[in-house]
Amino acid sequence: MKTDASGMPVWACVGKKRLDHIARVTSLLRAWAAAMRLSTEEANAWTDAGVWHDALRDAPEEQLRKITGDMTTPAELLHGPAAAARLAMDGEKRQGVLDAIRYHTVGSPKWDRTGKALYMADYLEPGRKFSREDRNFLAAQVPTSFDAVFRQVVRFRLDWSVREGLHIFPETVALWNNLR
């Protein structure tokens, strides 16, 4: 796959603000991978998922719908599936990375640790302005309490969606029901 200097695929469509978010997400993932002493293979999967998860976040809706063939899902949820599809077309074969990117906005019960780590990092990254103290605390706990923090992040995100009266997607419900 051809990438630019930042490691983004040449087909990526991201602005400066999005690149800053991606850098913060990836920084968290790298720090957690190092603290958890992950294998090089798994650490690379986490980093790649972080770098690529929002590769099409700033792409026009028409482009996202063309890539995914999806005409019904809300446009703001298409960037993950579209990026995963493009990565697969470019030869990415790691299913854990593709699933992490595809479902990073709604969640998935099929995830391995890569998907779970990306979901947490996307929520806990320090550039977000809400609940900073709580999120910083949770981010610091990931290396020693990965599963417990994951459950808490899923709960926080689901609770927010319910409070805001947002649609709860089937993947999100399945993820919640699959937590142990």
N, C-alpha and C positions, 0 to 999 in steps of 0.2 A: 504494500500500500504506500502510495506517495504521500508524504507529510510535509508541512511547512516547518519553519524553525522552531515553533512552539510544540511540535509533535502532533498538531491537529491535521486530520486528513485534508488534502487540497480542496475537497468539495465542501468543507465545513463552512458554515455561515454563522459567525459569532462576532459580536462587537466587543469593544474594550471592557465594558461592564461584565459581560458574560465570561470573558477570558479571565478576569479577576476572580470571579466566583469559582470557575474551574480550577484555578491555581490554588485557592483556599481548600477546596474539596480534596484535591490531589495531595496537598500538603498534609492534611489530616490522615488520609489513607496511608501515605508513606510513613508517617510517624507511628501509626498504629501497627503497621506491618513490621517495622523495625522493633518496636517494643514487644511484640508478640513473637518475634524471631521466626517469622514465616519463611517457608522455602522461597527461593528466588522465583520459582514458577508462580506461586500464589501471590507473592508481592507484586510481580509484574502484572498479573491479571488485575489486581486491585488498582494499580497505577493506571493501566490502560483504560479500565472502566471509568475511572475518575476523569481522565483527560478527554475521553470521547463521549461521555454521557450527554452533554449538551451541545454536541458538534453541530446540530441543526436547530438549536433553540431559537435562533433569530431568522430562520428561513421563512419565506412566504408560505401561507397556508396552502396555496395551489401546489407548490412544490412538494410539501409534506404529503398531501393527499395523493399526488401522482406516484410518489415513491411507495406509499403504503397500500394504495388502492382503497383506503378507508374513507368513506364519504359521510359517516355518521358520528364518529367520535369527535368530541370537542377539539378544536384546533390546538389548544394549548397542551393537549396530551399526546400529540402526534410526533413530537420531536424525538422521543425515545425510540418508538417503533421504527421511525424513518432512519434514524442513525444506525440502529441495529441491522436493518435491511441493507443499507449501503455498505456497512462494514462486512456483512456476509458476502455481498457481491464482490467486495475487494479481497475476499479470501480469508477473513477472520473465521476461525473454526472453533474457538473456545466457547462452548455453549454457555458456561457460567458468565463469561463477559457479555455475550450477546443478550442473555436473559437479564442480567443486571441493568444494562442500558435500556433494553426494551421496556421494562416494567418499573424503572426507578421513580416514576411519579405516582404510581398506584399500588405498587407492591405485588409480590407473587409468592405463593406457597412453594413454588418449584425452586426457589433460590438456593444456591450454595452460599458459602461465606462471602463470596465476592459481591453478590447481590445485596446481602444484608449490610455489608460494610459500606457500599455505595449509598444505600438508602439512609443509613445513619449519618454518613459524612455530608450528604446533600442537605440534611436537616440541621445538623450540628455545626456546620462551618461557621466560623466566628464573624463573618460579615453580615449575617442576618441580625436584625435589630431587636427582635422580640425575645423575651425570656433569656437574656444573655447569661445571667448567673447560673440558671438551671442547665442550660445547654452546655456551658463551659464545664460544669461539674460532670455532666454525663459524658462529654467527649473525653475527659481525663480518665473515666472509668472503663472505657471500651477495652483496653488491653487486658485488664484483669477480670472483667465481668461482661464479656462480649454479649452473651445471650440475654442477660438481664437488662442491659442497656438497650438491646434491640427491641425487646418486649416493651420497654418504656417508651421508646421512640414511636413504635407502631401505635401504642395507646394514645400518646400525645397527638399524633397526626390524625388518628381516627376521631378522637374527642373533638379536635378543632373542626373537622369536617362536619360532624354532627351538630355542633354548636352554631356553625355558620349556615346550616341548612343545605349543605352541598350534597350532590349525588355521591353515594358510596358505590364504588365499582365492584363487580363480582370478584375480581382479583384481590381487592382489599379485604373483602369479607372472608374469602378463602384463606388469606394470609392470617388474619385475626383468629379464625377458627382453628388454624393449624399450629398456633403457638402453644408451647408446652410450658 
